[in-house]
Amino acid sequence: MADTFDHAPQVWNAAQLREAIKDLPDDTPIHIGVAEDPGSFDGYRESVLVDAHHVENWWPATSTTPERTETEKAMTLFADWKADRYDLLD
């Protein structure tokens, strides 16, 4: 059996985000560093915040888990690659 890494990041809530950006001017772009591996920001890829949506997550049944009845309301922030020139992918 392979070794595993128990990854349990502290997910920020809206109050923590508001506190972190409270002194930024309104026109400040928001950049996001996406970890290359769980918990590792040594080699992160920088993205830019482009959108946000209220979402409601639910968990359907799988072959090993019954459908969960609870839902989770959250805000999902969407990030894209920074503006630049990139090779087209076929």
VEXGUTOR-839200 format. One record per atom (N, C-alpha, C): residue number from 1; residue in one letter; chain; atom name; x, y, z. Coordinates in steps of 0.02 Angstrom, whole numbers, plus 50000, padded with zeros to 5 digits. Example, Ala and Ser with C-alpha at 12.3 -4.5 7.8 and 13.67 -1.06 7.14 Angstrom:
2
resi = 1	resn = a	chain = A	name = N	px = 50660	py = 49716	pz = 50390
resi = 1	resn = a	chain = A	name = CA	px = 50615	py = 49775	pz = 50390
resi = 1	resn = a	chain = A	name = C	px = 50660	py = 49835	pz = 50390
resi = 2	resn = s	chain = A	name = N	px = 50642	py = 49888	pz = 50354
resi = 2	resn = s	chain = A	name = CA	px = 50684	py = 49947	pz = 50357
resi = 2	resn = s	chain = A	name = C	px = 50645	py = 50002	pz = 50394
//
This chain:
90
resi = 1	resn = m	chain = A	name = N	px = 50042	py = 49941	pz = 50000
resi = 1	resn = m	chain = A	name = CA	px = 50000	py = 50000	pz = 50000
resi = 1	resn = m	chain = A	name = C	px = 50044	py = 50062	pz = 50000
resi = 2	resn = a	chain = A	name = N	px = 50025	py = 50112	pz = 49962
resi = 2	resn = a	chain = A	name = CA	px = 50064	py = 50174	pz = 49956
resi = 2	resn = a	chain = A	name = C	px = 50054	py = 50217	pz = 50018
resi = 3	resn = d	chain = A	name = N	px = 50106	py = 50257	pz = 50033
resi = 3	resn = d	chain = A	name = CA	px = 50100	py = 50305	pz = 50087
resi = 3	resn = d	chain = A	name = C	px = 50050	py = 50359	pz = 50067
resi = 4	resn = t	chain = A	name = N	px = 50014	py = 50386	pz = 50116
resi = 4	resn = t	chain = A	name = CA	px = 49966	py = 50439	pz = 50102
resi = 4	resn = t	chain = A	name = C	px = 49983	py = 50500	pz = 50142
resi = 5	resn = f	chain = A	name = N	px = 49957	py = 50556	pz = 50121
resi = 5	resn = f	chain = A	name = CA	px = 49966	py = 50620	pz = 50155
resi = 5	resn = f	chain = A	name = C	px = 49898	py = 50645	pz = 50173
resi = 6	resn = d	chain = A	name = N	px = 49884	py = 50652	pz = 50238
resi = 6	resn = d	chain = A	name = CA	px = 49820	py = 50676	pz = 50262
resi = 6	resn = d	chain = A	name = C	px = 49819	py = 50752	pz = 50254
resi = 7	resn = h	chain = A	name = N	px = 49785	py = 50775	pz = 50202
resi = 7	resn = h	chain = A	name = CA	px = 49784	py = 50847	pz = 50186
resi = 7	resn = h	chain = A	name = C	px = 49719	py = 50878	pz = 50212
resi = 8	resn = a	chain = A	name = N	px = 49723	py = 50923	pz = 50260
resi = 8	resn = a	chain = A	name = CA	px = 49665	py = 50955	pz = 50290
resi = 8	resn = a	chain = A	name = C	px = 49677	py = 51030	pz = 50296
resi = 9	resn = p	chain = A	name = N	px = 49675	py = 51066	pz = 50240
resi = 9	resn = p	chain = A	name = CA	px = 49689	py = 51138	pz = 50243
resi = 9	resn = p	chain = A	name = C	px = 49635	py = 51175	pz = 50281
resi = 10	resn = q	chain = A	name = N	px = 49652	py = 51231	pz = 50310
resi = 10	resn = q	chain = A	name = CA	px = 49605	py = 51275	pz = 50344
resi = 10	resn = q	chain = A	name = C	px = 49573	py = 51318	pz = 50291
resi = 11	resn = v	chain = A	name = N	px = 49510	py = 51305	pz = 50275
resi = 11	resn = v	chain = A	name = CA	px = 49474	py = 51342	pz = 50224
resi = 11	resn = v	chain = A	name = C	px = 49451	py = 51408	pz = 50253
resi = 12	resn = w	chain = A	name = N	px = 49469	py = 51462	pz = 50220
resi = 12	resn = w	chain = A	name = CA	px = 49449	py = 51528	pz = 50244
resi = 12	resn = w	chain = A	name = C	px = 49374	py = 51540	pz = 50236
resi = 13	resn = n	chain = A	name = N	px = 49347	py = 51580	pz = 50281
resi = 13	resn = n	chain = A	name = CA	px = 49278	py = 51602	pz = 50275
resi = 13	resn = n	chain = A	name = C	px = 49278	py = 51675	pz = 50250
resi = 14	resn = a	chain = A	name = N	px = 49219	py = 51702	pz = 50236
resi = 14	resn = a	chain = A	name = CA	px = 49214	py = 51769	pz = 50209
resi = 14	resn = a	chain = A	name = C	px = 49244	py = 51822	pz = 50255
resi = 15	resn = a	chain = A	name = N	px = 49236	py = 51814	pz = 50320
resi = 15	resn = a	chain = A	name = CA	px = 49263	py = 51862	pz = 50368
resi = 15	resn = a	chain = A	name = C	px = 49339	py = 51865	pz = 50364
resi = 16	resn = q	chain = A	name = N	px = 49372	py = 51807	pz = 50357
resi = 16	resn = q	chain = A	name = CA	px = 49445	py = 51806	pz = 50352
resi = 16	resn = q	chain = A	name = C	px = 49468	py = 51840	pz = 50287
resi = 17	resn = l	chain = A	name = N	px = 49433	py = 51828	pz = 50233
resi = 17	resn = l	chain = A	name = CA	px = 49451	py = 51860	pz = 50170
resi = 17	resn = l	chain = A	name = C	px = 49441	py = 51935	pz = 50174
resi = 18	resn = r	chain = A	name = N	px = 49384	py = 51958	pz = 50201
resi = 18	resn = r	chain = A	name = CA	px = 49372	py = 52030	pz = 50208
resi = 18	resn = r	chain = A	name = C	px = 49427	py = 52063	pz = 50250
resi = 19	resn = e	chain = A	name = N	px = 49447	py = 52030	pz = 50304
resi = 19	resn = e	chain = A	name = CA	px = 49499	py = 52057	pz = 50348
resi = 19	resn = e	chain = A	name = C	px = 49565	py = 52063	pz = 50310
resi = 20	resn = a	chain = A	name = N	px = 49581	py = 52013	pz = 50270
resi = 20	resn = a	chain = A	name = CA	px = 49645	py = 52012	pz = 50234
resi = 20	resn = a	chain = A	name = C	px = 49648	py = 52067	pz = 50181
resi = 21	resn = i	chain = A	name = N	px = 49591	py = 52086	pz = 50152
resi = 21	resn = i	chain = A	name = CA	px = 49593	py = 52135	pz = 50097
resi = 21	resn = i	chain = A	name = C	px = 49563	py = 52202	pz = 50117
resi = 22	resn = k	chain = A	name = N	px = 49550	py = 52213	pz = 50180
resi = 22	resn = k	chain = A	name = CA	px = 49515	py = 52274	pz = 50202
resi = 22	resn = k	chain = A	name = C	px = 49550	py = 52339	pz = 50183
resi = 23	resn = d	chain = A	name = N	px = 49616	py = 52339	pz = 50179
resi = 23	resn = d	chain = A	name = CA	px = 49653	py = 52401	pz = 50164
resi = 23	resn = d	chain = A	name = C	px = 49671	py = 52408	pz = 50091
resi = 24	resn = l	chain = A	name = N	px = 49652	py = 52361	pz = 50049
resi = 24	resn = l	chain = A	name = CA	px = 49669	py = 52366	pz = 49978
resi = 24	resn = l	chain = A	name = C	px = 49624	py = 52416	pz = 49943
resi = 25	resn = p	chain = A	name = N	px = 49651	py = 52455	pz = 49897
resi = 25	resn = p	chain = A	name = CA	px = 49608	py = 52499	pz = 49856
resi = 25	resn = p	chain = A	name = C	px = 49559	py = 52455	pz = 49815
resi = 26	resn = d	chain = A	name = N	px = 49501	py = 52483	pz = 49800
resi = 26	resn = d	chain = A	name = CA	px = 49450	py = 52445	pz = 49764
resi = 26	resn = d	chain = A	name = C	px = 49471	py = 52419	pz = 49696
resi = 27	resn = d	chain = A	name = N	px = 49518	py = 52452	pz = 49664
resi = 27	resn = d	chain = A	name = CA	px = 49538	py = 52431	pz = 49596
resi = 27	resn = d	chain = A	name = C	px = 49599	py = 52384	pz = 49596
resi = 28	resn = t	chain = A	name = N	px = 49618	py = 52357	pz = 49654
resi = 28	resn = t	chain = A	name = CA	px = 49675	py = 52311	pz = 49658
resi = 28	resn = t	chain = A	name = C	px = 49657	py = 52243	pz = 49629
resi = 29	resn = p	chain = A	name = N	px = 49695	py = 52219	pz = 49578
resi = 29	resn = p	chain = A	name = CA	px = 49682	py = 52152	pz = 49552
resi = 29	resn = p	chain = A	name = C	px = 49699	py = 52099	pz = 49605
resi = 30	resn = i	chain = A	name = N	px = 49662	py = 52045	pz = 49605
resi = 30	resn = i	chain = A	name = CA	px = 49674	py = 51990	pz = 49652
resi = 30	resn = i	chain = A	name = C	px = 49708	py = 51933	pz = 49615
resi = 31	resn = h	chain = A	name = N	px = 49767	py = 51915	pz = 49637
resi = 31	resn = h	chain = A	name = CA	px = 49805	py = 51858	pz = 49609
resi = 31	resn = h	chain = A	name = C	px = 49799	py = 51800	pz = 49657
resi = 32	resn = i	chain = A	name = N	px = 49798	py = 51739	pz = 49630
resi = 32	resn = i	chain = A	name = CA	px = 49790	py = 51679	pz = 49670
resi = 32	resn = i	chain = A	name = C	px = 49848	py = 51632	pz = 49654
resi = 33	resn = g	chain = A	name = N	px = 49882	py = 51607	pz = 49705
resi = 33	resn = g	chain = A	name = CA	px = 49934	py = 51557	pz = 49695
resi = 33	resn = g	chain = A	name = C	px = 49905	py = 51488	pz = 49707
resi = 34	resn = v	chain = A	name = N	px = 49904	py = 51446	pz = 49656
resi = 34	resn = v	chain = A	name = CA	px = 49875	py = 51379	pz = 49661
resi = 34	resn = v	chain = A	name = C	px = 49931	py = 51329	pz = 49675
resi = 35	resn = a	chain = A	name = N	px = 49925	py = 51292	pz = 49729
resi = 35	resn = a	chain = A	name = CA	px = 49976	py = 51244	pz = 49749
resi = 35	resn = a	chain = A	name = C	px = 49986	py = 51191	pz = 49694
resi = 36	resn = e	chain = A	name = N	px = 50048	py = 51177	pz = 49679
resi = 36	resn = e	chain = A	name = CA	px = 50064	py = 51124	pz = 49630
resi = 36	resn = e	chain = A	name = C	px = 50051	py = 51055	pz = 49658
resi = 37	resn = d	chain = A	name = N	px = 50063	py = 51046	pz = 49723
resi = 37	resn = d	chain = A	name = CA	px = 50050	py = 50984	pz = 49758
resi = 37	resn = d	chain = A	name = C	px = 50013	py = 51002	pz = 49822
resi = 38	resn = p	chain = A	name = N	px = 49975	py = 50956	pz = 49852
resi = 38	resn = p	chain = A	name = CA	px = 49938	py = 50972	pz = 49913
resi = 38	resn = p	chain = A	name = C	px = 49983	py = 51004	pz = 49966
resi = 39	resn = g	chain = A	name = N	px = 49965	py = 51063	pz = 49988
resi = 39	resn = g	chain = A	name = CA	px = 50002	py = 51097	pz = 50042
resi = 39	resn = g	chain = A	name = C	px = 50068	py = 51128	pz = 50022
resi = 40	resn = s	chain = A	name = N	px = 50087	py = 51126	pz = 49958
resi = 40	resn = s	chain = A	name = CA	px = 50152	py = 51151	pz = 49936
resi = 40	resn = s	chain = A	name = C	px = 50144	py = 51212	pz = 49891
resi = 41	resn = f	chain = A	name = N	px = 50167	py = 51269	pz = 49915
resi = 41	resn = f	chain = A	name = CA	px = 50165	py = 51330	pz = 49875
resi = 41	resn = f	chain = A	name = C	px = 50234	py = 51349	pz = 49850
resi = 42	resn = d	chain = A	name = N	px = 50282	py = 51303	pz = 49855
resi = 42	resn = d	chain = A	name = CA	px = 50350	py = 51317	pz = 49830
resi = 42	resn = d	chain = A	name = C	px = 50350	py = 51326	pz = 49755
resi = 43	resn = g	chain = A	name = N	px = 50309	py = 51289	pz = 49719
resi = 43	resn = g	chain = A	name = CA	px = 50307	py = 51293	pz = 49646
resi = 43	resn = g	chain = A	name = C	px = 50238	py = 51311	pz = 49622
resi = 44	resn = y	chain = A	name = N	px = 50205	py = 51360	pz = 49653
resi = 44	resn = y	chain = A	name = CA	px = 50136	py = 51376	pz = 49635
resi = 44	resn = y	chain = A	name = C	px = 50132	py = 51410	pz = 49567
resi = 45	resn = r	chain = A	name = N	px = 50073	py = 51402	pz = 49535
resi = 45	resn = r	chain = A	name = CA	px = 50058	py = 51437	pz = 49473
resi = 45	resn = r	chain = A	name = C	px = 50014	py = 51496	pz = 49491
resi = 46	resn = e	chain = A	name = N	px = 50032	py = 51555	pz = 49467
resi = 46	resn = e	chain = A	name = CA	px = 49994	py = 51615	pz = 49482
resi = 46	resn = e	chain = A	name = C	px = 49935	py = 51622	pz = 49434
resi = 47	resn = s	chain = A	name = N	px = 49876	py = 51633	pz = 49462
resi = 47	resn = s	chain = A	name = CA	px = 49816	py = 51644	pz = 49422
resi = 47	resn = s	chain = A	name = C	px = 49786	py = 51711	pz = 49444
resi = 48	resn = v	chain = A	name = N	px = 49735	py = 51733	pz = 49407
resi = 48	resn = v	chain = A	name = CA	px = 49701	py = 51795	pz = 49425
resi = 48	resn = v	chain = A	name = C	px = 49627	py = 51779	pz = 49438
resi = 49	resn = l	chain = A	name = N	px = 49598	py = 51815	pz = 49485
resi = 49	resn = l	chain = A	name = CA	px = 49527	py = 51806	pz = 49501
resi = 49	resn = l	chain = A	name = C	px = 49486	py = 51837	pz = 49445
resi = 50	resn = v	chain = A	name = N	px = 49439	py = 51798	pz = 49417
resi = 50	resn = v	chain = A	name = CA	px = 49399	py = 51823	pz = 49361
resi = 50	resn = v	chain = A	name = C	px = 49324	py = 51822	pz = 49373
resi = 51	resn = d	chain = A	name = N	px = 49300	py = 51786	pz = 49425
resi = 51	resn = d	chain = A	name = CA	px = 49229	py = 51782	pz = 49436
resi = 51	resn = d	chain = A	name = C	px = 49215	py = 51750	pz = 49504
resi = 52	resn = a	chain = A	name = N	px = 49153	py = 51755	pz = 49526
resi = 52	resn = a	chain = A	name = CA	px = 49132	py = 51723	pz = 49588
resi = 52	resn = a	chain = A	name = C	px = 49058	py = 51706	pz = 49583
resi = 53	resn = h	chain = A	name = N	px = 49039	py = 51648	pz = 49610
resi = 53	resn = h	chain = A	name = CA	px = 48969	py = 51626	pz = 49609
resi = 53	resn = h	chain = A	name = C	px = 48951	py = 51595	pz = 49675
resi = 54	resn = h	chain = A	name = N	px = 48889	py = 51607	pz = 49696
resi = 54	resn = h	chain = A	name = CA	px = 48862	py = 51570	pz = 49753
resi = 54	resn = h	chain = A	name = C	px = 48846	py = 51500	pz = 49728
resi = 55	resn = v	chain = A	name = N	px = 48865	py = 51451	pz = 49765
resi = 55	resn = v	chain = A	name = CA	px = 48853	py = 51381	pz = 49745
resi = 55	resn = v	chain = A	name = C	px = 48821	py = 51343	pz = 49803
resi = 56	resn = e	chain = A	name = N	px = 48787	py = 51289	pz = 49785
resi = 56	resn = e	chain = A	name = CA	px = 48760	py = 51244	pz = 49836
resi = 56	resn = e	chain = A	name = C	px = 48785	py = 51174	pz = 49817
resi = 57	resn = n	chain = A	name = N	px = 48828	py = 51147	pz = 49858
resi = 57	resn = n	chain = A	name = CA	px = 48856	py = 51081	pz = 49846
resi = 57	resn = n	chain = A	name = C	px = 48811	py = 51027	pz = 49876
resi = 58	resn = w	chain = A	name = N	px = 48804	py = 50972	pz = 49840
resi = 58	resn = w	chain = A	name = CA	px = 48769	py = 50914	pz = 49866
resi = 58	resn = w	chain = A	name = C	px = 48808	py = 50853	pz = 49843
resi = 59	resn = w	chain = A	name = N	px = 48798	py = 50798	pz = 49876
resi = 59	resn = w	chain = A	name = CA	px = 48837	py = 50739	pz = 49863
resi = 59	resn = w	chain = A	name = C	px = 48792	py = 50681	pz = 49843
resi = 60	resn = p	chain = A	name = N	px = 48792	py = 50662	pz = 49779
resi = 60	resn = p	chain = A	name = CA	px = 48749	py = 50606	pz = 49757
resi = 60	resn = p	chain = A	name = C	px = 48777	py = 50539	pz = 49781
resi = 61	resn = a	chain = A	name = N	px = 48736	py = 50489	pz = 49776
resi = 61	resn = a	chain = A	name = CA	px = 48757	py = 50422	pz = 49796
resi = 61	resn = a	chain = A	name = C	px = 48812	py = 50397	pz = 49749
resi = 62	resn = t	chain = A	name = N	px = 48857	py = 50358	pz = 49777
resi = 62	resn = t	chain = A	name = CA	px = 48908	py = 50324	pz = 49738
resi = 62	resn = t	chain = A	name = C	px = 48903	py = 50250	pz = 49752
resi = 63	resn = s	chain = A	name = N	px = 48946	py = 50211	pz = 49723
resi = 63	resn = s	chain = A	name = CA	px = 48943	py = 50138	pz = 49734
resi = 63	resn = s	chain = A	name = C	px = 48960	py = 50119	pz = 49806
resi = 64	resn = t	chain = A	name = N	px = 48994	py = 50164	pz = 49842
resi = 64	resn = t	chain = A	name = CA	px = 49014	py = 50148	pz = 49911
resi = 64	resn = t	chain = A	name = C	px = 48982	py = 50193	pz = 49963
resi = 65	resn = t	chain = A	name = N	px = 48949	py = 50247	pz = 49942
resi = 65	resn = t	chain = A	name = CA	px = 48921	py = 50295	pz = 49990
resi = 65	resn = t	chain = A	name = C	px = 48850	py = 50313	pz = 49969
resi = 66	resn = p	chain = A	name = N	px = 48803	py = 50311	pz = 50016
resi = 66	resn = p	chain = A	name = CA	px = 48734	py = 50332	pz = 49999
resi = 66	resn = p	chain = A	name = C	px = 48731	py = 50407	pz = 49987
resi = 67	resn = e	chain = A	name = N	px = 48678	py = 50430	pz = 49954
resi = 67	resn = e	chain = A	name = CA	px = 48670	py = 50502	pz = 49943
resi = 67	resn = e	chain = A	name = C	px = 48665	py = 50538	pz = 50009
resi = 68	resn = r	chain = A	name = N	px = 48701	py = 50594	pz = 50015
resi = 68	resn = r	chain = A	name = CA	px = 48698	py = 50633	pz = 50076
resi = 68	resn = r	chain = A	name = C	px = 48642	py = 50684	pz = 50070
resi = 69	resn = t	chain = A	name = N	px = 48605	py = 50694	pz = 50124
resi = 69	resn = t	chain = A	name = CA	px = 48547	py = 50738	pz = 50121
resi = 69	resn = t	chain = A	name = C	px = 48566	py = 50811	pz = 50134
resi = 70	resn = e	chain = A	name = N	px = 48622	py = 50823	pz = 50166
resi = 70	resn = e	chain = A	name = CA	px = 48640	py = 50893	pz = 50181
resi = 70	resn = e	chain = A	name = C	px = 48670	py = 50926	pz = 50119
resi = 71	resn = t	chain = A	name = N	px = 48668	py = 50991	pz = 50119
resi = 71	resn = t	chain = A	name = CA	px = 48700	py = 51030	pz = 50066
resi = 71	resn = t	chain = A	name = C	px = 48746	py = 51080	pz = 50100
resi = 72	resn = e	chain = A	name = N	px = 48789	py = 51110	pz = 50060
resi = 72	resn = e	chain = A	name = CA	px = 48836	py = 51159	pz = 50086
resi = 72	resn = e	chain = A	name = C	px = 48831	py = 51221	pz = 50041
resi = 73	resn = k	chain = A	name = N	px = 48812	py = 51277	pz = 50070
resi = 73	resn = k	chain = A	name = CA	px = 48810	py = 51339	pz = 50031
resi = 73	resn = k	chain = A	name = C	px = 48878	py = 51373	pz = 50038
resi = 74	resn = a	chain = A	name = N	px = 48904	py = 51396	pz = 49982
resi = 74	resn = a	chain = A	name = CA	px = 48972	py = 51425	pz = 49983
resi = 74	resn = a	chain = A	name = C	px = 48979	py = 51474	pz = 49926
resi = 75	resn = m	chain = A	name = N	px = 49035	py = 51508	pz = 49925
resi = 75	resn = m	chain = A	name = CA	px = 49053	py = 51553	pz = 49871
resi = 75	resn = m	chain = A	name = C	px = 49113	py = 51521	pz = 49836
resi = 76	resn = t	chain = A	name = N	px = 49109	py = 51514	pz = 49771
resi = 76	resn = t	chain = A	name = CA	px = 49165	py = 51488	pz = 49733
resi = 76	resn = t	chain = A	name = C	px = 49196	py = 51545	pz = 49693
resi = 77	resn = l	chain = A	name = N	px = 49261	py = 51555	pz = 49703
resi = 77	resn = l	chain = A	name = CA	px = 49299	py = 51605	pz = 49666
resi = 77	resn = l	chain = A	name = C	px = 49331	py = 51570	pz = 49606
resi = 78	resn = f	chain = A	name = N	px = 49325	py = 51599	pz = 49547
resi = 78	resn = f	chain = A	name = CA	px = 49353	py = 51569	pz = 49488
resi = 78	resn = f	chain = A	name = C	px = 49416	py = 51606	pz = 49467
resi = 79	resn = a	chain = A	name = N	px = 49468	py = 51569	pz = 49453
resi = 79	resn = a	chain = A	name = CA	px = 49532	py = 51598	pz = 49432
resi = 79	resn = a	chain = A	name = C	px = 49549	py = 51572	pz = 49362
resi = 80	resn = d	chain = A	name = N	px = 49585	py = 51614	pz = 49325
resi = 80	resn = d	chain = A	name = CA	px = 49607	py = 51596	pz = 49258
resi = 80	resn = d	chain = A	name = C	px = 49682	py = 51612	pz = 49253
resi = 81	resn = w	chain = A	name = N	px = 49713	py = 51591	pz = 49200
resi = 81	resn = w	chain = A	name = CA	px = 49783	py = 51607	pz = 49189
resi = 81	resn = w	chain = A	name = C	px = 49791	py = 51682	pz = 49181
resi = 82	resn = k	chain = A	name = N	px = 49848	py = 51708	pz = 49201
resi = 82	resn = k	chain = A	name = CA	px = 49862	py = 51780	pz = 49192
resi = 82	resn = k	chain = A	name = C	px = 49862	py = 51798	pz = 49118
resi = 83	resn = a	chain = A	name = N	px = 49848	py = 51861	pz = 49103
resi = 83	resn = a	chain = A	name = CA	px = 49849	py = 51884	pz = 49034
resi = 83	resn = a	chain = A	name = C	px = 49920	py = 51877	pz = 49007
resi = 84	resn = d	chain = A	name = N	px = 49927	py = 51846	pz = 48949
resi = 84	resn = d	chain = A	name = CA	px = 49991	py = 51836	pz = 48916
resi = 84	resn = d	chain = A	name = C	px = 49977	py = 51801	pz = 48850
resi = 85	resn = r	chain = A	name = N	px = 50029	py = 51782	pz = 48815
resi = 85	resn = r	chain = A	name = CA	px = 50021	py = 51743	pz = 48753
resi = 85	resn = r	chain = A	name = C	px = 50037	py = 51671	pz = 48770
resi = 86	resn = y	chain = A	name = N	px = 49994	py = 51625	pz = 48748
resi = 86	resn = y	chain = A	name = CA	px = 50003	py = 51554	pz = 48761
resi = 86	resn = y	chain = A	name = C	px = 49995	py = 51515	pz = 48697
resi = 87	resn = d	chain = A	name = N	px = 50029	py = 51458	pz = 48692
resi = 87	resn = d	chain = A	name = CA	px = 50021	py = 51413	pz = 48634
resi = 87	resn = d	chain = A	name = C	px = 49950	py = 51386	pz = 48635
resi = 88	resn = l	chain = A	name = N	px = 49920	py = 51382	pz = 48575
resi = 88	resn = l	chain = A	name = CA	px = 49854	py = 51351	pz = 48568
resi = 88	resn = l	chain = A	name = C	px = 49863	py = 51276	pz = 48576
resi = 89	resn = l	chain = A	name = N	px = 49817	py = 51245	pz = 48610
resi = 89	resn = l	chain = A	name = CA	px = 49817	py = 51172	pz = 48617
resi = 89	resn = l	chain = A	name = C	px = 49771	py = 51143	pz = 48565
resi = 90	resn = d	chain = A	name = N	px = 49791	py = 51087	pz = 48535
resi = 90	resn = d	chain = A	name = CA	px = 49748	py = 51054	pz = 48484
resi = 90	resn = d	chain = A	name = C	px = 49692	py = 51018	pz = 48517
//
